[in-house]
Structure formats: C-alpha cells, structure tokens
C-alpha cells in the first residue's frame, strides 16, 4: 500500500567514501583502516561525542557516508523583486502585472491542505495565456526560499495524482480522495517560456504555487509540484537520467522513478541560521578537539620514540632503537593530521563568526539577509567536509590509542573488541617473557625486546596490561602472537604487536653491579666533538627543579647533565610548558635513565610449539640503569588539550595557534 508522506522526511546526502580522503594522510589512512576494521577498531561508535551528536551522522553503507543536508537556498522572503530577477520573460497576458514588481509572500507554515492543486487552467499557447493553479499564476508570488533532495522514488502522485496532465485518465486513489493534484511545468508554462529542466528551474516554478511542499523531476525533464508524495516499492533501480539542463544532476529515470525535493518555507531565515550556526560550531569544536588530541598524542609518541631510540643506542640495542624510530614515523601522521581539513575548518569558522555577528539582526534588510544566506551557504558547503576530516582524524587517533572514545566521555561501540576490553579492564596472565619461548625457561631478564612482523602502528599509553588485552583481541586478518612493551623514564609507554617474532634480545644485570656501572658511565658519551641528540635522554624537569635563568641552550646543543629548552628538536615537545608558569619547555639531558622493556609471547602459542626463528642475543648489561622503573600497568587517560599552540615556521619564533578556537 502506498505510504502518504505529508511532513518533511529524513534527507541525507551520500557521497563516495573515498571522496572524504583526498590528502596524503588520508590516503595512508585507507590502508590503516583496513587493518582497523579487521580488529573492530574502525567501526564508528553508536554514540558520538556529545558536542556533535546532533550533526555527525553515522553510516555503514557501502555506497558512502552521511555528511549533511544539501539545502539550496535563494532567499527573498518578504521582499519585492522585479520579474526579471525571477528569471522569466514577461508574457503578453501578464505584462501589466509584472512590469514593475511582484510581492514575495510569507507563509507561516506548509499548507498541504485538501484541494491543493485541485483547480487548474492549463496554458493556452495560441493566446499566450499562462496556466494557473487554484486561481494563482506561477512566477508571481514566492512562497519558498530553498530546497533539498529527499531521494529517488517511484512516486504514485506522478501518475495517480495527475488530474490535468498526460496521466489524467489514471487520476484517483489517495489524491482523488483528498481532492489534490500535482501541477506540471509543461502544462502550465507557455512553451516559448519553457527552459531546459534543472532542479532550480523546477523549484523556481513550484515555489510560487500555493500549498505545494515538494517537487519532482522524472525522465530528465518532466517537472511537477505536489503537496506531498507517495513512494511505492517497485524495483531497486536508481535515478540515473541526467537533468536536461544539467546532465551532472540526476533527475529521475526512464522507468517511472522521480527525484524528489522538499521545499523550504519562507520566513525561516533567522531560525535556520541559528540552527545551522549551532551545528557548525559543534562541528568546529569536534574538529578542534580531535585535532588537538591527535597533535598531543603525536608529540607524546615522538618524545617516547626518541627516548627509546636514544637509550637503546646507548645500551647497544639496534633492534630496540628501530622500534623507537618506527614510533617517531607513525607520530608524524598524528601531528600533521589537522592540516588535511584546515582550509575547510577556516572557511566554516569564518562563516560561524559571521553568523554570530547576525544575532538579533533585521533580516528584512537586504544586506543582512544576504550575509545570512552566504553564511548558510558556507555552512552547507563546508560542514560535511569538516566532519568527514574530523572522523578520519579520530580513526587515525584510534589506531594509536584505541580508548579514544573514552576521552570524549563515550563508551566504546559494541563489537569494538579492543576498546571494549580496555574499557572493561581486567588482567591477562596468559603471557611469558620471550626468553621462555626461546627455551630459557629459568631466565628472568632485567629487560627483553624483540623484532618481527609488526601489526598496525605503535600504541601509546596502554600499559602492559592494556597492551596484552589489545593483542588478545587482534585475531584477524593477522593474529597477534607477541607484544613489545617499552617505557623510558618520564615518558608514556609504547606498545608494539607482532604476528611473528624473529630476533630476540635480553638484558641481565652484570656481575659486579655498581663497579660495572661506574666503568660504563666513565666512557665518553660520543666519539664526535660536541653534543648531539643521541648522547643522552632528555627528561622533562619537575617544577621544583626549574631554572631561574632565561634563554637556555637548545637541547641539541647541550651535553649530558645540562638543562636545555626544547623547541621541537631531538623529540622535544614545543608545548610542554613545565616551567616559568607554563612559558618554557625545560629538559635535562641524562646519560642513563630508568626504563622498562619487555617482549612477551602468548602462552597459548608457546604451548602449541611456537618459537621465534631468529637470533637470540643475550646481553650481560642492563637496559638503561639497573634500577627498576615502576610504572602503572593500566591504560593512561588523556584529556583534550584546551589550547593548541605550535611553533612558527621560522626557528625561534613564538608559538602560534594551530587552529583558531571559537571564543
């Protein structure tokens, strides 16, 4: 049975998902997303961050992702406009009425009433008489100021609701009972005045007819207006016939389906601006916050990776140093993620600020109405892109920090195995040190590490327990069999997962203990003249140890035991703000620091005979100092940065906003 639609229907715009990823970072993310989806990480949450719940539409459609309602608006409510501005010639019959101006009426509500379109006079081309609907000629009064696409439907109104056109012999059903009829462009507009059909041409016609809330086009050029539409399930064909006046826009098909648009009521400019402005600000806030989180995590991973690489080099572990390098490479995608959508963000930001300036404006003034229309047009053009970029950044963050939804106060989505496991917590004892898998069952090394076929990207702040839980939930397409969990003093932990382990390396405290350490520490830091990044680990100083002097040397230019100011070199953060009331980024370069390094293999794999096939290297020395580094095993919780500041392009320049923040 046909379903009568008399109110606004849910309208969405589907675009190919690939279109949302147009920059280098997003191209790389495409490959990472395949990995993420296989683990359940790539699934979008049922509940999005609160500040964007109303605007970030989620879709798992294979055809695309939902972005925003593509409203097309032209304004004009309550104004007098000349006939020429309506885009129509003045015919002989109506010349006296249209020579000066026509009044654009305001309609407080849609009048989908019985009798809509019931009384019509078709155009008389021989006498140059334009047609009329319920006593109203088209193109005289503007009743609608915008439209948006509803979808592609087999609309029974186009046949059974056509009382005066080519299908008048089929008129009946619901339309006849309600005493309504569609109004056909070709029947009411003089042939000499008819134009090649597009949605705008059809809208310009239908928006001047009373009680019409929708318009449709089928077969590329058949435009009609209607008070409502009645979709019927006929087939799964698509609207694939291009509009006569613009073939890039689909206008129905040749099998009877119509592309349907709903028209927007006049007198809604202020309300529409307020609603869209609110949605735009939510989108801006989401992009700002997720970009800040990505940038912050990227800097944390960079620092942790640099510290691991440096300490591994000092401790003589090339394999562990490579893990540190891998972490720094992956961090680059996070710190640069905001760049992909920055231009769209800035355009949307400008429109939002313009809209703020229109609060309580008099929209009967043409200048204010035009400014509002421009802001609304920019909202429509950029908001979807901003949200799409924000979602791609969130997916990138999720790969490095699966608990990202919790940062926004949201529970992880059902089916997101890793995030659910981290959210619920618990412990996992089903792992043994990699030395056990190599046959050294009684070894208890001070540290261990491994290399092999990595899965995904290095993850930040999961703790040893979180790293284990993530591995347990990673089963397809590559099953995680082992983890490497490394942390250097004062830095966040890094978690690496492997589908296969090759080389293994262990560290054991040497005999002689302190005597050995004194001998090791007496060795010069480097064989080169002058300091460099890898001659010591840069440790952020505590507030109590902050120096009084200003203008400390750059951290690349000091040797071990010296304090320095970080400007992004040697893995330093340029927004650490740990000294001078948040104005300085102060580090101390230490030759040896505490560290924790462990490579573990699933006991279930060991029990089934799994054993790494590469080299097993045993070191009679400690990784870092021989002191135990006490670190929490649970997942670290991160807060969204409140201000996003980065260094200027020129060395030594002050920090500047990464993105403009809504005041």
Residue, then its C-alpha position, 0 to 999 in steps of 0.5 A: x500500500x502506498x505510504x502518504x508522506x505529508x511532513x518533511x522526511x529524513x534527507x541525507x546526502x551520500x557521497x563516495x567514501x573515498x571522496x572524504x580522503x583526498x590528502x596524503x594522510x588520508x590516503x595512508x589512512x585507507x590502508x590503516x583502516x583496513x587493518x582497523x576494521x579487521x580488529x573492530x577498531x574502525x567501526x564508528x561508535x553508536x554514540x558520538x561525542x556529545x558536542x556533535x551528536x546532533x550533526x555527525x551522522x553515522x553510516x555503514x553503507x557501502x555506497x558512502x557516508x552521511x555528511x549533511x543536508x544539501x539545502x539550496x537556498x535563494x532567499x527573498x522572503x518578504x521582499x519585492x523583486x522585479x520579474x526579471x530577477x525571477x528569471x522569466x520573460x514577461x508574457x503578453x497576458x501578464x505584462x501589466x502585472x509584472x512590469x514593475x514588481x511582484x510581492x514575495x509572500x510569507x507563509x507561516x507554515x506548509x499548507x498541504x491542505x485538501x484541494x491543493x492543486x485541485x483547480x487548474x487552467x492549463x496554458x493556452x499557447x495560441x493566446x499566450x495565456x499562462x496556466x494557473x493553479x487554484x486561481x494563482x499564476x506561477x512566477x508571481x508570488x514566492x512562497x519558498x526560499x530553498x530546497x533539498x533532495x529527499x531521494x529517488x522514488x517511484x512516486x504514485x502522485x506522478x501518475x495517480x495524482x495527475x488530474x490535468x496532465x498526460x496521466x489524467x485518465x489514471x487520476x484517483x486513489x489517495x489524491x482523488x480522495x483528498x481532492x489534490x493534484x500535482x501541477x506540471x511545468x509543461x502544462x502550465x508554462x507557455x512553451x516559448x517560456x519553457x527552459x531546459x529542466x534543472x532542479x532550480x528551474x523546477x523549484x523556481x516554478x513550484x515555489x510560487x504555487x500555493x500549498x505545494x511542499x515538494x517537487x519532482x523531476x522524472x525522465x530528465x525533464x518532466x517537472x511537477x509540484x505536489x503537496x506531498x508524495x507517495x513512494x511505492x516499492x517497485x524495483x531497486x533501480x536508481x535515478x540515473x537520467x541526467x537533468x536536461x539542463x544539467x546532465x551532472x544532476x540526476x533527475x529521475x529515470x526512464x522507468x517511472x522513478x522521480x527525484x524528489x525535493x522538499x521545499x523550504x518555507x519562507x520566513x525561516x531565515x533567522x531560525x535556520x541560521x541559528x540552527x545551522x550556526x549551532x551545528x557548525x560550531x559543534x562541528x568546529x569544536x569536534x574538529x578542534x578537539x580531535x585535532x588537538x588530541x591527535x597533535x598531543x598524542x603525536x608529540x607524546x609518541x615522538x618524545x617516547x620514540x626518541x627516548x627509546x631510540x636514544x637509550x637503546x643506542x646507548x645500551x647497544x640495542x639496534x633492534x630496540x632503537x628501530x622500534x623507537x624510530x618506527x614510533x617517531x614515523x607513525x607520530x608524524x601522521x598524528x601531528x600533521x593530521x589537522x592540516x588535511x581539513x584546515x582550509x575547510x575548518x577556516x572557511x566554516x569558522x569564518x562563516x560561524x563568526x559571521x553568523x554570530x555577528x547576525x544575532x538579533x539582526x533585521x533580516x528584512x534588510x537586504x544586506x543582512x539577509x544576504x550575509x545570512x544566506x552566504x553564511x548558510x551557504x558556507x555552512x552547507x558547503x563546508x560542514x560535511x567536509x569538516x566532519x568527514x576530516x574530523x572522523x578520519x582524524x579520530x580513526x587515525x587517533x584510534x589506531x594509536x590509542x584505541x580508548x579514544x572514545x573514552x576521552x570524549x566521555x563515550x563508551x566504546x561501540x559494541x563489537x569494538x573488541x579492543x576498546x571494549x576490553x580496555x574499557x572493561x579492564x581486567x588482567x591477562x596472565x596468559x603471557x611469558x617473557x620471550x626468553x621462555x619461548x626461546x627455551x630459557x625457561x629459568x631466565x628472568x631478564x632485567x629487560x627483553x625486546x624483540x623484532x618481527x612482523x609488526x601489526x598496525x602502528x605503535x600504541x601509546x599509553x596502554x600499559x602492559x596490561x592494556x597492551x596484552x588485552x589489545x593483542x588478545x583481541x587482534x585475531x584477524x586478518x593477522x593474529x597477534x602472537x607477541x607484544x613489545x612493551x617499552x617505557x623510558x623514564x618520564x615518558x608514556x609507554x609504547x606498545x608494539x604487536x607482532x604476528x611473528x617474532x624473529x630476533x630476540x634480545x635480553x638484558x641481565x644485570x652484570x656481575x659486579x653491579x655498581x663497579x660495572x656501572x661506574x666503568x660504563x658511565x666513565x666512557x665518553x658519551x660520543x666519539x664526535x666533538x660536541x653534543x648531539x641528540x643521541x648522547x643522552x635522554x632528555x627528561x622533562x624537569x619537575x617544577x621544583x627543579x626549574x631554572x631561574x635563568x632565561x634563554x637556555x641552550x637548545x637541547x641539541x646543543x647541550x651535553x649530558x647533565x645540562x638543562x636545555x629548552x626544547x623547541x621541537x628538536x631531538x623529540x622535544x615537545x614545543x608545548x610542554x610548558x613545565x616551567x616559568x608558569x607554563x612559558x618554557x619547555x625545560x629538559x635535562x639531558x641524562x646519560x642513563x635513565x630508568x626504563x622498562x622493556x619487555x617482549x612477551x609471547x602468548x602462552x597459548x602459542x608457546x604451548x602449541x610449539x611456537x618459537x621465534x626463528x631468529x637470533x637470540x642475543x643475550x646481553x650481560x648489561x642492563x637496559x638503561x640503569x639497573x634500577x627498576x622503573x615502576x610504572x602503572x600497568x593500566x591504560x593512561x587517560x588523556x584529556x583534550x588539550x584546551x589550547x593548541x599552540x605550535x611553533x612558527x615556521x621560522x626557528x625561534x619564533x613564538x608559538x602560534x595557534x594551530x587552529x583558531x578556537x571559537x571564543 
